[in-house]
Amino acid sequence: MIQQAVSQQLSQVYEPVFSEYSYGFRPDRSARQAVLQAMVYLNEGYDWIVDLDIEKFFDRVNQDKLISIIREQMNESEVLGLIRKFLKAGVME
């Protein structure tokens, strides 16, 4: 529940600046929409479609740099502290 609240807060700040061509984990966007857009590009004569996956991004990202970038838009110590804890937390399977 806490992660969802932080996610909603971050979405309000960053959603307007994300590329319109990005579909992954975005509100009101889906994998189906991405495939349909890819089909449009193919029908327009494009030969290449690039698919990027950042699966391991948060395992390897410089967390201090990430927090610094987030701080530029949202300088709330409580939220930044939670984000840092989320980044350091392990995963339970």
CYANA upper distance limits for C-alpha pairs under 8 A (distance plus 0.5 A):
  1 MET  CA      5 ALA  CA      6.85
  2 ILE  CA      6 VAL  CA      6.82
  3 GLN  CA      7 SER  CA      6.51
  4 GLN  CA      8 GLN  CA      6.64
  5 ALA  CA      9 GLN  CA      6.86
  6 VAL  CA     10 LEU  CA      6.65
  6 VAL  CA     79 VAL  CA      7.49
  6 VAL  CA     83 ILE  CA      8.39
  7 SER  CA     11 SER  CA      6.47
  8 GLN  CA     12 GLN  CA      6.90
  9 GLN  CA     13 VAL  CA      7.35
 10 LEU  CA     14 TYR  CA      6.56
 10 LEU  CA     15 GLU  CA      8.46
 11 SER  CA     15 GLU  CA      5.57
 12 GLN  CA     16 PRO  CA      8.03
 13 VAL  CA     73 GLN  CA      7.70
 13 VAL  CA     74 MET  CA      8.38
 14 TYR  CA     18 PHE  CA      7.02
 18 PHE  CA     22 SER  CA      7.65
 22 SER  CA     26 ARG  CA      8.30
 23 TYR  CA     29 ARG  CA      6.10
 23 TYR  CA     30 SER  CA      6.69
 23 TYR  CA     31 ALA  CA      7.33
 23 TYR  CA     33 GLN  CA      8.13
 23 TYR  CA     34 ALA  CA      6.59
 24 GLY  CA     29 ARG  CA      7.90
 24 GLY  CA     30 SER  CA      7.56
 24 GLY  CA     31 ALA  CA      7.68
 25 PHE  CA     29 ARG  CA      7.95
 25 PHE  CA     30 SER  CA      8.22
 26 ARG  CA     30 SER  CA      8.07
 29 ARG  CA     33 GLN  CA      7.04
 29 ARG  CA     34 ALA  CA      8.50
 30 SER  CA     34 ALA  CA      7.03
 31 ALA  CA     35 VAL  CA      6.79
 32 ARG  CA     36 LEU  CA      6.72
 33 GLN  CA     37 GLN  CA      6.63
 34 ALA  CA     38 ALA  CA      6.67
 35 VAL  CA     39 MET  CA      6.77
 36 LEU  CA     40 VAL  CA      6.90
 37 GLN  CA     41 TYR  CA      6.90
 38 ALA  CA     42 LEU  CA      6.76
 38 ALA  CA     49 ILE  CA      7.41
 39 MET  CA     43 ASN  CA      6.61
 40 VAL  CA     44 GLU  CA      6.70
 41 TYR  CA     45 GLY  CA      7.05
 41 TYR  CA     46 TYR  CA      6.08
 42 LEU  CA     46 TYR  CA      5.54
 42 LEU  CA     47 ASP  CA      7.04
 56 LYS  CA     60 ARG  CA      7.10
 57 PHE  CA     61 VAL  CA      6.27
 58 PHE  CA     87 LEU  CA      7.61
 61 VAL  CA     66 LEU  CA      7.89
 62 ASN  CA     66 LEU  CA      6.81
 63 GLN  CA     67 ILE  CA      6.62
 63 GLN  CA     84 ARG  CA      8.11
 63 GLN  CA     87 LEU  CA      7.93
 64 ASP  CA     68 SER  CA      6.63
 65 LYS  CA     69 ILE  CA      6.74
 66 LEU  CA     70 ILE  CA      6.78
 67 ILE  CA     71 ARG  CA      6.47
 67 ILE  CA     80 LEU  CA      7.37
 67 ILE  CA     83 ILE  CA      8.41
 67 ILE  CA     84 ARG  CA      7.84
 68 SER  CA     72 GLU  CA      7.08
 69 ILE  CA     73 GLN  CA      7.91
 70 ILE  CA     74 MET  CA      6.47
 70 ILE  CA     75 ASN  CA      8.11
 70 ILE  CA     80 LEU  CA      8.39
 71 ARG  CA     75 ASN  CA      5.12
 71 ARG  CA     76 GLU  CA      8.00
 71 ARG  CA     80 LEU  CA      7.85
 75 ASN  CA     80 LEU  CA      7.97
 76 GLU  CA     80 LEU  CA      6.66
 77 SER  CA     81 GLY  CA      6.39
 78 GLU  CA     82 LEU  CA      6.82
 79 VAL  CA     83 ILE  CA      6.73
 80 LEU  CA     84 ARG  CA      6.67
 81 GLY  CA     85 LYS  CA      6.78
 82 LEU  CA     86 PHE  CA      6.67
 83 ILE  CA     87 LEU  CA      6.72
 84 ARG  CA     88 LYS  CA      6.82
 85 LYS  CA     89 ALA  CA      6.46
